[in-house]
Amino acid sequence: MNNASIRVRKIGIGASSAAALIELAHLIAPRPTADAAGRLRYVLETMTQSVGLTGLLISWGLIAVLFAAVVILAFGRSGQPELIAGAKREAEVQAAARRKVEEQLREAQAKLEAQAKTIETLGERAEASAAVDGLTGLPNHRAFHVKLTEECWRASRYEAPLSVVVLDIDHFRDYNDTFGVTAGDDVLKMTSALLKRAARACDCVTRYGGQQFAIILPEATRAQAEAAAERFREIVAGGRWQKRGVVVSAGVATLDVGQSASALAAQAERAVSVAKARGRNCIATDWEQAERMAA
C-alpha cells in the first residue's frame, strides 16, 4: 500500500470520527451549539479533503476542542433540571409561607373586628344601663329629660299637645322608718308596675327620683292629662299593699308655646306641691298655685 493510500485512509478515518462527534453534538448539545457543530462539520470535511495529513491533525485538534465543549454543555444542560426543580421548590416554600402569613393576618383582622363589635355592644349596654333605674327598671331622671326634650320638639314642630304628670308617694319617709328600706323598695317596685299598667302604650313612665315618678303624655291636652293623673292616683290607692295603704300626690303640667322641657318639668313639680298642700292623695295643676298666690 503506498503513502497516498494510507493518507486517504487516515483522512477518511479522521473525517468519520469528526462526523460521529458532530452528530453527538447535535443530539446532546443545546440548539445554538448544535447549529455551530453543523457548520464545523462542513469545515472539517473540507479541510481533511484539501490539506491532507496536516488538515487531519488540525481537524483532530478541533474535534478534541469540540468534544470538550460538547461534554461541558451536555453536563451543564443535564444539571439544569436540578436547578429548575430546586428553584421551583424554593418558590413553593415561599408561596406557602406567604399564604400562612396572609391567613394569620386574616385571623388577626377577624379577631380585631370581633373585639370591636364586642366593645361596641358593651358600650351600647352601658349607655342603656346608665339610662335605666336599677330598682324599678324604668327610665331614670336623665332618660326622662332626654325623652321630654324630644317630645317638646315634636309637639312644637307639629303643634301637638303635650303634658307631664309627676307623682310623689305620700309619707314615704315614714313608711321606710316604720317598715324598713326593703319594704320601701317593694313599694317603689309595685308603684312602678301599677303606673305602667295604667299608662297608654305611647306614654313614658319614668322614675323621677327618690319616691317620685314622672310620666310623659304625648298628644294629651290639659284635661286629658288631669284625667290620666286621676287614673294613676286611683290605681295606686287601690293596690294590694301588705303593710299599709299607699297613696300619691300628682301634679299636672301642659306645654305652652315656646316653653322648654326643663320649664315644663318644673311646672309639674310645682303642681305636686299644690296637691300636697291641699291634703295629699289628690291631683293639682300649676295654674291652681298661680291663682292661689294671686288671691
Secondary structure, DSSP 4 states (H G I P E B T S, - for coil): --HHHHHHHHHHHHHHHHHHHHHHHHHHS-HHHHHHHHHHHHHHHHHHHHHHHHHHHHHHHHHHHHHHHHHHHHHHHHHHHHHHHHHHHHHHHHHHHHHHHHHHHHHHHHHHHHHHHHHHHHHHHHHHHHTB-TTT-SB-HHHHHHHHHHHHHHHHHHT--EEEEEEEETTHHHHHHHH-HHHHHHHHHHHHHHHHHHS-TT-EEEEEETTEEEEEEET--HHHHHHHHHHHHHHHHTS--SSS---EEEEEEEPPTT--HHHHHHHHHHHHHHHHHTTSSSEEEHHHHHHHHH-
